[in-house]
């Protein structure tokens, strides 16, 4: 599976965010910046997370630590939702 890389500078210009914001998100382990030929890139798969993080940071003024906590909680909610779905499917299988 081939991944699409997006230049950090292009993302920042199109979303009107600072490059330091992305660097901070990487420092907190929330995203991964890929460096190729002395240029910084982000994976296309991280765009949804970055949109969420930038909304929290710029619109709601949540600090990086708060974004890290919110991300952890959202990941946990998603994990629990998947677990509930699996359990529901097992229950349906037992009903037949």
NORSUL-V37586 format. One record per run of one state. SS is the DSSP state (2 for helix, 1 for strand, 0 for the rest). FROM is the first residue (numbers start at 1). TO is the last residue. Records with the same first field share a line. If there is no record, write none. Layout:
SS->FROM-TO  FROM-TO
This chain:
0->1-4  16-18  28-32  37-38  60-63  96-96
1->5-7  33-36  39-43
2->8-15  19-27  44-59  64-95
